[in-house]
Amino acid sequence: MKCHVLSILLAISTSLGCSAQRGGTVYEPVRYEDGTVVEGEAEAEALFAQDRFLVDTTLLEKGDTLFTFRHAGAFVRMQLDGLPAGIDKIRLVPMEGKLTEIPVTDPGSLVVWMSKEPGRVPAKAAIAQAPDGRLWSARLPALALQPGTAYRWTGTFLTQEAPASDLKATPLPATLLDIDLGEYSGITHISGSRYAVVDDKLKGGGILFFSIPMDGYGNVGTVRMQVADGTGQATGKARDCEGIAFVPSAGALYVSSENQEIRGYDLSGQATGKALRIPNDLGVKNIQSNRGFEALTFNDATGMFWTTTESPLKNDTFLPRILRFQSFNTDGEPGERYFYQTGEPQKTSAGTQAYVHGIPALAALDDGRLLVLEREVYVPKGGFWDKLSNSFTKTDLYLVDPVHDTAGILRKSLLCSFRTGALDLANFEGMCLGPALPDGARPLLLIADSQRGSGGLTNEYVKVILLR
């Protein structure tokens, strides 16, 4: 397919007027497009009237700086390659903010004026969609703008096809647990066979401790459960806690809840008063009901937390099933953000007793990649035989690479997929890595949320997926 180059020029509005002379000083107009000096008074006046000028001819190449100029604000030149022929618009979507649609014109240039104040411009995704629905996207990283400086934003449109993965996943049979029925929504590894689990209907952090022994092949032995002291002593209402992550260097647990909070706890389950700072646009008023932070993971090698909402934010309707992955540093401050699109569901919620589709869990790898759990649960209304015949859960495990992927929407590789039916219905909601096995394989543990048995329909399971 023939591709062409799209150049979009973004500028910060100048405090200069639309005249070539101001206060006794004559400004020499220079075209934005190519930096050439404009010859001729009529053409110069036309450019000044459109504010399409620079006021210096100094051209430099310094890092992301194309040139500097005497100017009240900053100037950004954006160039995107690889745009397919026949696309008549692109969507420029800030990772933090609202959608902007930009028509693609010939010769493909557009000037957009922005605030002249210095500051941070969030990362953006440039998204192009063909009439048949195929997507191309490019990621433009965040910029910290300084007055009087020019910056360069470059990117290449990529299809949503992911590169081949070097990671292989082998699912083992699920293990039925002989423990009290609960709502076990998240899991994280502490040490040895000890794991912390969160129950979304318990008070405080909802923290429990599980002993999950495994043999050298990843087979799970007898599982034991203990309620954390802090959980047993907690008062007040339950917070709908869903995800849990362990930070070894701090000896601390962090728990995410669907009221859009991520709070810290010690290893007795007592609140520490620490919390991750949640950006305003991910706040509880912007989520769909009961579709907030399910997933939470931390990796000690990268020093990063990751989370996402289970389903799209209320206003993220520019594409179907689009989510925002948010990272956090160990100081609790927000880091980078990325777009992710879940797969097409097989069913809808119409005529169901229970239905959910989205992301309940993430697991961060040492190299910065993320394992993503997508699941769909379908339980129809009706009698026993209808439920027995038609209920199912579908679980898909994907791999994404936010460190190296330059697509505007993270490209994902499917590692494995499996289903359960009414006889072994398992709603897997929690996921974490366990300690390496003797042959070097890394077990990925999934824990199911039975909704306290759902009237005899579900049970508690742990499932191991071996990663090599």
N, C-alpha and C positions, 0 to 999 in steps of 0.2 A: 504493500500500500504506500502510495506516495505521501511523504510527510513534508511539512514546511515548518519554518521557525516563526514562533509568535513572540513578538517583543511588546511588552507592556511596560510603560514608564509610569512609575508612581513618584510623586514629589510631595514635599512638605511645603505648605503655603508660605510664601515670602512676605515679609513686612514691607517690601518695596512696592511702589505703585506701578501703574501701567504706562509710565512715561520713560523715555530713554534718558531723561535728565531730571535730577532731583537734588535740590540743595546745592546747585552749582557743580555737581559731579555728573559726568556723562558716563553711562554704563554701556559697555560694548556687548551687544546681545550675541549669545552663542546657542546654537540649536541644541535641544535636549538629545535629539536622535543620534547625532554623530559628533557633537562638540565643535563643529565648524562655525567660524565667525560669519554672521549674516552681512552681506554686502547690499547696500541700497537702503535709503531711508524709508521708502514705502514698505518694503518687506520687514524691516526692523520694527516699524511701528505696529504692523500687523501681529508680529510675534509678541511684542510687549502687551498688546491689547488682550491676547489670549493667555498672558502669564507663562508663555512657553519659552523662557530664556534662562540662561545662566549669566552670571556677571563677572566671570573670570575665564581666562583661556588656559589656565594651568591644568595640565593633564598628568596624573600620577598613577602608578600601579603599586599599591601597598596593601597586601592582604586582600580584604574584600572591598577596598577603596578603589574605584575607577578614576576619580579625579576629585579635587577639592575646589571650592569656590567661595567667594565672599557672599554669603547668603544667610538669611535669618534662620533657616531650617535645614533639614536633611533631605537628601534626594536618593531615591532607590530606582535602579534600572533592573527590571525583571525580564529574563529571557527564558522561554520554555521551548525545548525541542521535542520532536517526535509526535506532534499533534496530527492525528489522522486527517486525511482529506475528507471534506464533506461535513465537518463539524462546524456549526454556526454559532456556538457559544461555549464558554467554559464557566465553571462555577469556582469561584475563589472563596474558600471557606476557612475562616480562622479556626484553629483548634480551640480557641476560647472566644466565642462570639457568634455573630449571625452570618448567614449566607449572603454573598454578593455574586450576582451573575454578570458576566462581562461578555458582550458580543465580540466575536472574532471578525475583524474587518480587514480589508486589504488596503494598504500593506500590513495591517496587523498591529497598529500602534494606538494606544489610548493613554491619555493623561488623566490621572485621578488626583485631586487635591485632598490633602489630609491635614491634621493639626500640625502647626509649626513647632510645637513644643517637643523637646527631646524626650526620649523614653523608650520603653520596650514595645516592639511590635511582635505579637505572638506568631508562632509558626502557623503556616497556612497549607491547606491542601488545594491544589489546582485539579479540578475534576472535569473530564470530558466524557460525554455519553453519546454513543452512536444510536441511530434510530432503532437498531435491533436490540438495544439494551446493554451492549458491551461497554465496559468502563475502561478509561485510561486515567491515570492520576500521577501527580508529582508532588513531593513534599518540599516546602520551602521553609527552612529553619527560622527560628525566632531571631530577631535583630535588636540590638541595643543601639538606638540612633543617637548621634551627637550632632549639634548644630554645625552647619558649615561643612558637612562631610557627605560624600557620595558613597553609596553602597551598591553591591551587586547581588541580585537574587537570580540564580540559575537553576534549572531543573530539566529533567527529561521525562516526558509522559511514558508511563509503563502500563502494560496490561495487568490485569489482576492475577495472571498465572504466576504461581510461586516457583522459585527454583527448587530443584530436587533436594530433598533433605538427606543428610547423612545419619540421621537418628532413626533407629528402627524400634518399633513398639510391638510387644507380644502380650496380649491380654491373657491372664490366667483365670480359671473359674472363680466366681465369687464365693466367699466364705460366709455362711449364715452364722450370726453372732448369738450366743446364749447370754444376753444381757437384758437389762430393763429396756422396754420400748421407749423411745425418745424422739427428739427432733434434732438429730446430729447434723449440723449444717456446715461445719468447717473443721479442718484438722491441720496440725503442724507438728513436725518432729522436734523433740527436745534432745534426747540422747538415747543410745542403745535401742531398747524396745519401748521407750516411754514417749508418748505423744500427748499433746493437749488438744482437746476437742471442745467445740462450742455447741451448746444446745440453745436454740433460738426462743425457747419459752421459759428458760430459767432466768432468775433475777441477777442483778449485777452484771458481770461479764459473761455469765452463763458458762463458765469454764469447768471442764471435767478433765481428768487424766485417764488415759487408756494405756494399758500394757498390751502391745501387739507383737508377740514373738513371731519370728519367721525363720525357716530353715534356710540352708544354703541355696535353695532353688526358688525361694520367694513364696513358699507355701506358708499360710498363716496358721498358727497354733491357737491355743485357748486364749481368748481375749478377756481381760479383767478391766473393770471401770471403778474409778474413785472420784467423788465429788470434791472439788477444790474447797478449802476452808472459806475463802472469800465468797464463793458462790453460795455455800450453805448459810452464811451469816448475812447475806445481802437482803436488803429491804426495798420497799417501793415497787414500782411496776417493772416488768420485763422490758428490755430495750429492743427486742427482735434482733438479737445478735446473730450474725450469719457467717462471718469469716474470721480467721485467726492466724496470726503469724508470730514466730518466735525470733527475737533478736539476740543471738548468743552473746555478743560483746557487752550488752547491757543487762543480760539475764532477765529480759522483759518480754511479756506477751502484749500484742496489740490486737484489739477486737473491733471489727467493723460491724455496723448495724444499719438497718434500713431507715433509720432516722438521719442518715448521712453523717454519722460521727465515726471516728476511728480513735479509740481511747487506749491508754496504756494500763497494764496490770503487772503485778509482780508474780512470781511463781507460786504464791499461795492463793492467787486469784483476787488479791486486794487491788483496788484502783490506785494508781500512782499519781494521778492528777495530770499526767502528760497526755498529749493528743496530737494528731496530725492536723495541720491547718488546711481545711477543705476549701477550695476555691468557691466563690459565691455562685457561679453558674452550675455547680454540681450540688447545690444546696437542696434541702428537702422540698422546697416549693417548686422545683423544676423537674422532679422525677415523676414517673407514673406511679400510681398507688401500689405500694408493696413491691416495687421493682427497683429498689435502690442498691446500695453496696452489698452484694452477696460475696464477692470475691475479695480476698486479701492474701498477699504473699510478700515475703521478704527474702532477699538473698544476701548472705554475709559477704560474699566475694565482691559483689558490685556495690553493696551498701545502699540498695534501693528497695523501697516498697512499691507495689503495684496494686491498683484496684480498678474496678469499673462497675457501672450499674448493670443490673441484670438485663434490663431492656432499655431502648433508646430514651433519651430525655424527651420531655413533652414537645419541645420546639424543634427537635431534630427530625424534620420531615423532608429534607432535601433529597434523601435517598432512603429506601426501606431498610430497616434492621441495622441502622448505623449506631455504633457505640463509641464512646470516648475512653481510651485507656489512659489513666493518670498515674504518673510516678511521683514518689516523694523521696527526699533525701533523709538521712538519719537524723537531721535536726528538725524533721517534721515539716519542712517547707516543700511546697509543690515543685516538681521538676518538669520533665518533658511530658507532652501529651500526644496521643496518636489516635487516628480513626481506625475502626475495625468494623467489618460487616459480617453478621452471622449468616448462616446458611438459610435456605428457604425451608420453612416448616412443612411437615407432611399434612398437618391437620390445623384446624382453628379451634377456638374455645366454644364455638356454637354447639349446644346440646351436650355439654359435658358436666360431669360432677367435679372434675379437677382437670385443669390444663395449665401448662406453663411451657414457655419456650424462651431460651436465653442463655446467659453465661452465669453459672453459679460459682466457678472456681478458676483460679490461675495458679501456676507454679513457675517461679523464676529460676532459670539456670545460671550457672557460674559465668557463662560467656555472654550474658545479657539477653539471651533469647527467652521467650516465654512459652510455656505450655498453656493452652486455652481449652477449657472444657465447655462444650456446647451440649445442651440436653433439651429434649422435648418429652413431656409427660402428658399422656392422654388417657383419661378415664371417662367413658361416656356415662350419661344418665341411663337409667333402666334397671332391669333386674339382674340377677346373678349371672345368668348365661350370657347376657349382653356384655357385661363387664369381663367375664371370663374369655369371651371370644375376641373382644376388640381392644381391651386395655393394653397399653405398651409404654415403654420408655425407650427412647433412642438417644444414645450418647456418642458424641464425636470428640476425638482428641486432636487438636491442631497445634502446629508449631509456627511461631512468628518471630521475626528478628528486628525489633525496633532499633537496634544499634546500627545496623547496616542497610536496612531497607530504605530506599529513597522514593518509594511510591507514596502517594498522598493517603491512600487507604492500605493498611498493612496487608501484604500478601501472605497467605497461609498455606501450609502443607498439611494434608490429612495424614495423621500417623496411624490411627485405627478407629474403628466404629463398631458398636455392638448394640443389641437390643435385648430387652427383657419383656416377657409377657405376663399375663395375670398370675401364672403359677410361681413366678420368681420376680415379681415386679419390684424394681429397685430404683429409687429416685436418688441417684448419686449427686450430692451437692458439695462435698468437701474433697480436697485433693492436696497432697503434699508429697515431696520426695522423702524416701527413707534412706538408711545407711546402705552403702554399696555392698553387694554380695561377693563371695569369694572369687567368682569368675569375672568380676568387674561390672556386671550388670547393675543398673540402678533401679530399685523398685519404686514405682509411683503408686501411692496408696489412694484409693477412692473410698469414701464413706457415704452410706446412704442415709437419707432422712425419711423415715417411715411415717412421719406425722403420727407418731404413737400408735402405729399399727393400722391406721385408717379403717377401723372397723373390721380387722382381719384380712384386709386386702394386701398389706405390705409387711415386710420384716426388716430387720437391721442386717446390713451386709457390709463387708469390707472386700474390695476387689483390688488386686495387684496387677499392674501393667509393667512388664520388664522393659527397660530402656537400654539399648546398646548402641 
